[in-house]
Every structure is written in structure tokens, then in C-alpha cells.
Amino acid sequence: VNNEKKNIIFPIIYKERMDFLVIEIQNLTKRFGNKVALDNVSFTVNKGEILGFLGPNGAGKSTTMNIITGYISSTEGTVKIDGHDILLEPIEAKKKIGYLPEQPPLYMDMTVDEYLSFVYEIKGCKLDKASHLDEIKEVVKIKDVEKRKIKNLSKGYKQRVGLAQALIGNPDVLILDEPTVGLDPKQIIEMRNLIKELGKDRTVILSSHIMQEISAVCERVIIINKGKIVASDTPENLSRRFSETNSVIARIEGDSFQVLDTINNIPEVTSAKIYSKKDDGVCDYLIESNTDIRRALFFEMAKINCPIIMLRSNELSLEEIFLTVTNDNAAAEQAQNPEGQAEGQAEELSGELEEGQKEQVNPGLSNNEKGEDNDESGI
């Protein structure tokens, strides 16, 4: 494994057991003519894991998810869902999947009950219809709007109805593409909590541009850029690995000159400076060191009677890591390919192809007509 900080795919911190693997993707490549949308992508997702799938626009996220769901085929490589190849055993594989695209596939002139009943029938679900649909409506909290037409629902309720259709048949795998797009902060929190709850007994792939959402919900993150995986690990490990030094921010009360002089005399400290000034006599200090200096800092501040009010790690956020790996790789790709737009164009072609296939394969579920939201509050 290349141990350079940049352009590195970090190993997962736990060993993957074959009996726990639900999604297996090997050497996935997708070309549209001479445009490469995905370039030899491989990863696995374990049973009960919530995986965050990140990337800039045109990176290949939607193409990957559409291949996993069997919506489009790959040029090379394989996708297995619970051991079933999506191309060789499409019916068995798709029975395991619930998919919520960025635009929920809703019939706006149907009521919620009519729509869910319709989806139940076309999926060929064998579970008891009444009890199964009632259970799903309770889980996603749409019981109170079951008799209303979908076009009259708020954006949040429409997202919940879209999630409800993905849950019909109790799939082992949920693939959610931007499930919180267009929601207000309260609705986003409620949707996050719902995804966490659903992830307790299902495998979830969550795609989002909201880094806080991924950090709050996902156990592991994959970042894709220009059709290639550029980072894969837990958010915590990525943060530690991309931070060049041990860095902490300490809020300390006392004379700033004395505090700085004392901190700089700690042997392990490489630099210290005032990060921001708070109340009178209180400052935040940014301290960088070669090792963990929290204990040494505590004892040294105690010696000069300067209390530490707050102490926290200053590791990189997921957003900063995302910008680092995507910007670095974008620059490298631009140097090698002056045109620089091939993969983005391929992703756009993928979107156009998807729209065409929606009309042919499943025109009902691909209806993206946008109804007018009413003033109903909440999700």
C-alpha cells in the first residue's frame, strides 16, 4: 500500500468476513463510447453497515448506484448482491434491493395508499399486504397522510413516501441517493434518525453532498473522484491520517504571554499560537505536537495556576478531507488530460441514458412530475 498522504485508498480497520458481505463490487468499469465514467472500482459492504458514498458532481456516484441496482449495465466488472450477480441473476438480486433515487419515483395523482399498493403489486411482494404496508407507514411516519394525494404533500412527506416504496418487500439492502435534498433542518434530522434506525438490520449505501450528514450517520466512507476511489475508511481514521500532526485547541484562562511561553517549553510541542480571544484573560490556543500532549499540558498549566476550560482535537473535518482528495486528484487528472471533462461528460451521458430507460423500463415509477407543495409543516 502506498503510504503517501495524497491519493491513497486507506484499508478498512476491520477484517471483512465473507459470510457478512452483502454487496461485492469487483473491477467495475463503465464507458460511454470513449468516455470513462467508472474506472476499475472495487469495494464491499458488510451486513448491517451504513456506507457513505461521496464524490463531486460527475464523479461517478449515480452511475455506480445505477449499476448496483441493475438499472444500467457495466462495461466490465461484477456486482453481487448477497451472492447473486446483478446481470446473471437480476430477479434474485433485485429482490434484495430497495432504491430511493434523488427524485422519488412518485405518481402525483395517486394517494399514498394507492401508490404503495401499486408498488406492492408490481414488486410481486408475498408478505401480507395490509400488515406489511401498515408497518412501513408507521416506520416512516406517513400514517397520517395515507389518504392524501401525493401532489399535495410537502417535500418532506414526499421523501418519506419515496423511502416507503423502497422498503416494500423488506429488502436487505437500501440504496439512498441524496435522501435529504430539499429538506429543512428539522426534516433532515428526522430523516437521519430514520436512516440510522433502518440501518440496524439492513445494509445501507447513502450518497449525499452534505458532509455533516455522512459523518453523523455512516460508519465508513468511500470518496470517488473522476471515476476512481480515492479514499475509503471510517471518518475518524480518515481525519487522523490526513492530519499531518497531533493538533489540539485549548481554551485557557491566564496571562497569554505566560501561557504561550509555558506551552512552547513542553518538549513535544512543535508550535503554539493564539487561535482566538474569548473573554477577558481567556484565549483559545492552537497547539501542534509530534505526540499526544494533553497530559503534559494539563500538568504544566496546573503549575502556573492557569485552568484549562476546554480541550478538543483539531483533526480535519470530513469536508476538508473531501476537498483535499478531490482537488488533488482533479489537478493530477487535469495535468494528464487537458480536456479534463471526459468523466463529467460521461456522467451526464449516464443521466441521459437513465432518463430514456426510465421511460422504457418502468414509466410509472420514474414519473418525476413535481407537484406543488402545500404549506404543511414538518416532514
N, C-alpha and C positions, 0 to 999 in steps of 0.2 A: 504494500500500500504506500502510495506517495504521501509523505508526511508534511509536504508544504502546506502552508495555511490556505492558499488560494486554490480554487478549482479542485477541491477534494471531496470525495464521497466518503463520509465517515461511517465506519462499521457500526452496526446496531450493538447496543451494550449487552443484550441478552442473546442467547443462542435460540435459533428458531427450530422448533421441533416439527418434524414432518406431519405428525398427527394433529398439530394445531394449525397448520397452514390452511387458509380458506381461499386466498387469492394468490396465484402463482403467475407471474408475468416474466417471460424469458425472451430476451433479444428482440423486443418489439420495435419494428420499423414501419413507418408509413410514408409513402411517397405519392405525390400528386404530379404526375409527369416527372420532370427533373427537380421538382421542389420537395425537399425533405422536411416533413412535419415532425416525425419522431425518428430518432437515430439510436437504435440498439439499446432500448430502455429495458431494464430488468429490475424487478423488486417483488417482494412478497408481503402479504398482510396476514397476521395471525388471527385466530378466532378470538372474538371479544375485544379487538383492538380498534381504537379510533385513530385513523391516519389523516394527517393534514397534507393536502396536495396543493403546493404553491407554485406560482410562476407568473411572470409578466404577461400581458396580452400577447397572443401569438406564440407563446412558448410551447404549446402542445398539450395543455391540460385537458381541454374539451375533447380533442382528438383521442387522447388516451382513454378518457371515460367512455366515449362513444364506442371504442373498440372493446373495452371490457364488457360493456352491456350488449355487445353483438349488434350494435346499431350500424356500424361500418366495419369492414374487414381490414386486417393489417396486410401490408405488403410482405412482411417477413415476421417470424416470431410466433409465440403461442401465448394464449391466455387460458388459464384453467380456473374454474370456479368450483371449489370443493371437489377437485379431481376431474371435473367434466370440462373438456375442451370446448370453448365457445363456438368454434367453427365445426367441429366434428360431432358434437352433441349439443346443438343450440337450445333445444327444448329443455333438456335436463338442466343445463347451465342457467338459463334464464329464469327457471323456476326458483332459483336461489337468490335472485337479484330483485331489489326494489330500487327504482331510479327516480330521483327528483331533479329534472333539468332546471337550468336557471329560470326559464319561463315555464311555470307549471302547466302541464297539458290538460287544460280545463275546457269543458263545454259551458259557455257562459249562460246559455238559456236553460240549462238544467238546474234543478235544485240539488243541494248537497247529497240528499238521499238518492235521488235519481242517478246522479253521476257515480257515486260509489257503487251502487247496484250494477250499473253498466260495466264498470271496471271489473267488478267481481265476476261477471259473466264472461267477459272476453278473456280474462286470465284463466278461466276454467277452474276456479278455486273449488276445492272439495270440502272445505270446512263449513260448518253450519252457518248459513248466510246471516241470519238475524243476529245471532250472538256474536259472530266474528266482527261484523260491521259496527255493532254497538260498542264492542270492546275498543275498536280502533278510534271511534269517535270520542270515547271517554279519554283515551290516552292522549290524543292531540287536542282535546278540549274544543270540539266543534259541535257538541251535542245540542247546544242552544241555538244553532243556526241550521240544523239539519233540514228544515222545511223551506229555507230561503233560497232564492235563485243566486247562483254563484256571481253573476254580474253585479249584484247589489251588495256584495261583501266588501269589507275593507281589504287592503293589501295583505295585512297580517293574516286574516282569515283565509284568504286565497292561498297563501303559502301553506297554511295548515291543511287545507283540503288537498293540495298537491302532495304533501307529505303523507296524508292518509291513504291516497291511492298507491303510494309506494309501499305501504305496509300491508296491503291486502295480500293474503296468502302466507303471511308470516315468513318473509324471506330471511335467509341467514345473512345476507349482505345488503347494506344500504349504501347507495352512491348518491351523494348530495352535492349539487353544483350551485354554489352561491345561495344557500337556503335563506340567508337573512338580507338579501339585496332589497333595498327599498323600505325596510322596516325602521320604525323609530327605536330609540334606545331601550325603552321598556320592552318592546316586542322582541328585540334582539336578545335581551337577557332571557326572556321566556323561551325563545327558540333554542338558545344554547343549553339551557337546563333540560329541555325536552330531548335534545340530541344526546346529552350525557346519559339520560335515563335509558334511551333506546340502545345506546352502546353497551349497556351492561350485559346483554345477552345476544348482541349482534356484532358483526364486523362492519365498520363504517369507514368510508372514504369521503372526506369533507374537503371540498375545494372552496376557497374564499380569498378575496383580496384584503380582508380585514385581519391584520396580524394578531390583534388582541383576541379575536375570536378563536384563532387557531391555538394560541398559547393557552387560552382558558379551557379548551375542550379536548385538544389532541394529545395523545401520549407520544406520538412520533411524527416527524415532519419530513416530507420529501419536497425539495425545491428543484423544479425543472426550468431550464432556460435553453432556448434555441434547440429544442427537441432532445436535450440530454439532461440526465440527472446530475446536478452539481453539488448537492448536499443531501444527506439522509442520516438522521439521528433524532434523539429526543431534543426538545427545545433547550433544556438545561445543558446538555452536552455540547450542543452547537454553540451556545453562548460562551461556555468555558473555553472551548477550543479556538474560537475566533478572538478571544480577548488575549492580547499579547502579554499582559502582566496581571498579577493579582491587584485589583483596584477596588478601593472602598471609599465611600463618602461618610465622613464622621462629623456629626454636629457636636461641637464642644464649646462649653462656656469658659471664658477666661481671656486673659490678655493674648491677642493674636500673635504678637511677636514671640512671646514666651512659648506658646503652644507650637508654633511652626518650628522654632529652634529645637524644642524637645523632640518633636516628631522626626525631624531631619537627622537627629543624633541616634535614632534607632538603626542599628546596623543593616537590617534587611530592607529599609526604605530606600527607594531609588529617586523618588521625587515627591514633593508635597507642596500644595498651594491652596490659597483660599478659593473655594468654589463659588460661594455666595455668602453674603452677610445677612443675618436674620435680625433678632432683637439686639438691644444693646449688650455688647460683650459676648454675643453668640454668633459663631460662624460655622458654615459647612466647609470642610476641608477635603480636597481630593488627594488621596494618598495612593501611590503606586509602589509596589514592592515585588521582590522575587519570590517571597513565600507569604504564607498567611500571617499577618502581623497583628491580628485582633487582640490576642492575649497580651503581647508586648505593649501595644498601645494602651490597653486598659491599665496596666501597672505603671507605665510612665506618666499617664495623666493623673493617676492617683497620687503619685509622688509630689506633683506640683499643685494638687488640690483643684484640678480643672475637670469637672464632671463631663462625662460623655453622655449626651442627651439622646443621641440617635446614631446608629451604625448600620450601614447596609452595603451590600455588594454593588459594584458598579459595572457588572458584566453587560455585554452588548445585548440589546433587545433583539427579538426576532425580526423586527422591521429593519434594524441596522444590518443584521446578518443577511437578510434578503437583498438589500441594496448592494452589499459588498459582493456577494457571489454573482448576482445578475449583472451588475455593472462591469465587474472584472471580466466576466465571460463575454459580455457584449463587445467590450473593447478588443478582446482577443479575436473574436469572430470577425469583427469589422476589419481588422488588420489583414486577415486571411481572405476575406471575401468583400471586396469593395462595394458590391451591390448591396450586401448587408440585409436584404429584405426577404430572402428566399423563404425562410421558415415562417415568417409572419404572413407572407402571401399564401403559403401552403395551408396555414391555419384558416385563413379566410376562405380558401377553396373548400376546406373541410366543412366550414359552416354552410357554404352554399350547397354542397352536396347533401348535408344533413337536411336542409330545408326541403330539397327535392325528394329525398327519401321519406320524409315525414308525410308528404302528400301521397306517395305511392303505397308505403307500407302500412301506415296506421293514421289515416287522415283525421279520425276522430280525436285520438289522444294528442295529436300535435297541433290542435287548434290553439293558436296563441292570441286570439282576439282579446283585446283589452277592454274590459267593461269599466264603466265609471264607478270609482269608489264612492261610497256614501260617507257620511260624517261619523259613522260608527267608530268609537274609540276602542283601543285595546287590540289585541291580536285575535 
